[in-house]
Amino acid sequence: MTSPTVCIPFFSGFGHTKRIAQAIAQGVGKSAQLIDVAAITDADWEALDAADAIVFGAPTYMGSAAARFSQFLEAVDTRREHGKWVDKIAAGFTTAIHPSGDKLATLQRLSIFAAQMGMIWVGQSEIGAPVKPDRHGANRDGSWLGLMVTEKLGQDDDLPASDLETARRFGARVEQVTTRWTRGHR
């Protein structure tokens, strides 16, 4: 059985979102394809249309997904008309400097977008501290709708290893769910 294809379109203003996208891709495995929406090509659009799953990633700026990522979402409208993304698995992630940073609003926007496209949304499953004290740092923002990451502005290690590991596990979850889903739909 072949692995499902997972595209990860993202926008990264300062590199944090890109690093999380890369960690998610590690969790997915060889079938992951990173797509920087700031430099999207026709081949990237074809890959998105052919993918079994799409994991959307954008930093949260001023309470919503960065404008450059919003432009990408708006460019998808013809795919909606033709049902090209119906029944694909979807998931999302976001980064911001503040612990809240209104990141939930970004994930809500991405999940609503996926619903409008007829996609099947996958949330976060990692449970960390304080619920599971032995899992310090796992899903430290406590988000269930998708993956949230809080950057540590001004520090050399501005993305904690625990967030990168949570991202890898999130990628593995998306790959596992997509494998289950595609078995019954191919």
Secondary structure, 3 states (H helix, E strand, C coil): CCCCCEEEEECCCCCHHHHHHHHHHHHHCCCEEEEEHHHCCHHHHHHHHHCCEEEEEEEEECCEECHHHHHHHHCCHHHHHCCCCCCCEEEEEEEECCCCCCHHHHHHHHHHHHHHCCCEECCCCCCCCCCCHHHCCCCCCCCCCCEEEECCCCCCCCCCHHHHHHHHHHHHHHHHHHHHHHHCCC
